Amino acid sequence: MAQLLQLDASPRRSRSHTRTLVGEFVARWSEGRPGDTVIRRDLGHEPPPHLTEEWIAAAFTPPGARTPQMRDTLAYSDQLVDELFASDVLVLGVPMYNFGVPAMLKAYIDQIVRVGRTFSFDPEAAAPYTPLTSGKRAFVIVGTGDAGYETGGPLASMNHVEPYLRTALGFIGIDEVEFVYTGNDEFGGERLQRSLERARDRVADLTLEREVVDLAG
């Protein structure tokens, strides 16, 4: 059995295409693997707090030297990291805002990219950073107002969602990341519907892949 961590970053509810597609991904996953666990975290409606000076001081203090107040400051971050470590698969719903990720998702990433927890740092080593997360796969469903932000598309150079997430997740050891795009939200009509249909087809393919089945046991 495996655990799937569902992360929705859109503040929209029923109008969110990424929420809809992530929901369909999870439903297909659960139908094929009913013994698996799904953990849901709604970043769009319950955004993680941004980092503070107190958080940074606590995170960079050795665990044995932290005060009770420091441990309290890091408690939420520790919960998110523990949740991440316990999960085998991540499914993220990410609307593109001004060519990047929403602030809510950025705040989540800041909470889980933690020295001593999800990566180690040795200033004397030839490669000072070592990922501490392994054996996980991520699926990212991206919603955009226009179309063509995927690799090879006419707007690919303006896409800062995929490079950022590949870098941040890869830095902590999650380097198997698949992206699904749905676009044309601002245009609507048939263009939007065709884009959603292509994304649904891709979701169906991904949830049936042999690698996913093997990972889920």
Solvent accessible surface area in square Angstrom, and as a share of the most:
residue,aa,sasa,rsa
1,M,187,0.84
2,A,6,0.05
3,Q,33,0.14
4,L,0,0.00
5,L,0,0.00
6,Q,14,0.06
7,L,2,0.01
8,D,11,0.06
9,A,1,0.01
10,S,2,0.01
11,P,57,0.36
12,R,78,0.29
13,R,169,0.62
14,S,110,0.71
15,R,159,0.58
16,S,2,0.02
17,H,43,0.19
18,T,5,0.03
19,R,44,0.16
20,T,59,0.34
21,L,0,0.00
22,V,0,0.00
23,G,33,0.32
24,E,51,0.23
25,F,1,0.00
26,V,4,0.02
27,A,60,0.46
28,R,112,0.41
29,W,0,0.00
30,S,41,0.27
31,E,145,0.65
32,G,52,0.50
33,R,32,0.12
34,P,115,0.72
35,G,42,0.40
36,D,22,0.11
37,T,66,0.38
38,V,31,0.18
39,I,54,0.27
40,R,156,0.57
41,R,43,0.16
42,D,42,0.22
43,L,0,0.00
44,G,8,0.08
45,H,54,0.24
46,E,127,0.57
47,P,77,0.48
48,P,6,0.04
49,P,76,0.48
50,H,118,0.53
51,L,60,0.30
52,T,70,0.40
53,E,144,0.64
54,E,104,0.47
55,W,19,0.07
56,I,85,0.43
57,A,51,0.40
58,A,0,0.00
59,A,5,0.04
60,F,141,0.59
61,T,26,0.15
62,P,89,0.56
63,P,96,0.61
64,G,83,0.80
65,A,65,0.51
66,R,36,0.13
67,T,64,0.37
68,P,90,0.57
69,Q,133,0.59
70,M,50,0.22
71,R,124,0.45
72,D,107,0.56
73,T,46,0.27
74,L,1,0.00
75,A,55,0.43
76,Y,65,0.25
77,S,1,0.00
78,D,41,0.21
79,Q,99,0.44
80,L,0,0.00
81,V,0,0.00
82,D,75,0.39
83,E,26,0.12
84,L,0,0.00
85,F,71,0.30
86,A,64,0.49
87,S,0,0.00
88,D,43,0.22
89,V,0,0.00
90,L,1,0.01
91,V,0,0.00
92,L,2,0.01
93,G,0,0.00
94,V,0,0.00
95,P,15,0.10
96,M,22,0.10
97,Y,88,0.34
98,N,143,0.73
99,F,82,0.34
100,G,17,0.16
101,V,27,0.15
102,P,1,0.01
103,A,61,0.47
104,M,37,0.17
105,L,1,0.01
106,K,82,0.35
107,A,1,0.01
108,Y,2,0.01
109,I,6,0.03
110,D,38,0.20
111,Q,4,0.02
112,I,1,0.00
113,V,39,0.23
114,R,3,0.01
115,V,33,0.19
116,G,59,0.56
117,R,61,0.22
118,T,0,0.00
119,F,21,0.09
120,S,40,0.26
121,F,98,0.41
122,D,69,0.36
123,P,91,0.57
124,E,157,0.70
125,A,41,0.32
126,A,114,0.89
127,A,73,0.56
128,P,42,0.26
129,Y,110,0.42
130,T,66,0.39
131,P,64,0.40
132,L,79,0.40
133,T,5,0.03
134,S,91,0.59
135,G,64,0.62
136,K,21,0.09
137,R,18,0.07
138,A,0,0.00
139,F,1,0.00
140,V,0,0.00
141,I,1,0.00
142,V,0,0.00
143,G,12,0.12
144,T,8,0.04
145,G,20,0.19
146,D,48,0.25
147,A,39,0.30
148,G,10,0.10
149,Y,19,0.07
150,E,73,0.33
151,T,122,0.71
152,G,76,0.73
153,G,16,0.15
154,P,122,0.77
155,L,43,0.21
156,A,33,0.26
157,S,102,0.66
158,M,78,0.35
159,N,9,0.05
160,H,107,0.48
161,V,0,0.00
162,E,22,0.10
163,P,71,0.45
164,Y,61,0.23
165,L,0,0.00
166,R,102,0.37
167,T,95,0.55
168,A,13,0.10
169,L,2,0.01
170,G,25,0.24
171,F,69,0.29
172,I,1,0.00
173,G,17,0.16
174,I,0,0.00
175,D,110,0.57
176,E,100,0.45
177,V,13,0.07
178,E,45,0.20
179,F,24,0.10
180,V,4,0.02
181,Y,40,0.15
182,T,4,0.02
183,G,6,0.05
184,N,11,0.06
185,D,43,0.22
186,E,143,0.64
187,F,101,0.42
188,G,17,0.17
189,G,57,0.55
190,E,130,0.58
191,R,109,0.40
192,L,20,0.10
193,Q,90,0.40
194,R,115,0.42
195,S,6,0.04
196,L,13,0.06
197,E,100,0.45
198,R,141,0.52
199,A,2,0.01
200,R,85,0.31
201,D,91,0.47
202,R,85,0.31
203,V,1,0.01
204,A,19,0.15
205,D,82,0.42
206,L,0,0.00
207,T,4,0.02
208,L,133,0.66
209,E,42,0.19
210,R,153,0.56
211,E,103,0.46
212,V,1,0.00
213,V,44,0.25
214,D,90,0.47
215,L,65,0.33
216,A,5,0.04
217,G,95,0.91
